[in-house]
Amino acid sequence: MQKMENNNTLEELRNKILKGIEIAFENLVAKKKKDNSEFVFSKDGKIIKVKAKDL
């Protein structure tokens, strides 16, 4: 029974962490949009710049 409780606790913690990451990313995009800034990614060794307003 305790293993099941641990799994539920871990699942709740996982969900909270993922929600926090989602909120942090939304805040980052909002700030980048406000500053008319861009994100820089690497894909297949090439640098790609994307305006935040395009996300």
DARA-V160855 format. One record per helix or strand of 2 or more residues. SS is the DSSP state (@ for helix, = for strand). FROM is the first residue (numbers start at 0). LEN is the number of residues. If there is no record, write none. Layout:
<<SS	FROM	LEN> <SS	FROM	LEN>>
//
This chain:
<<@	1	33> <=	37	6> <=	45	6> <@	51	3>>
//
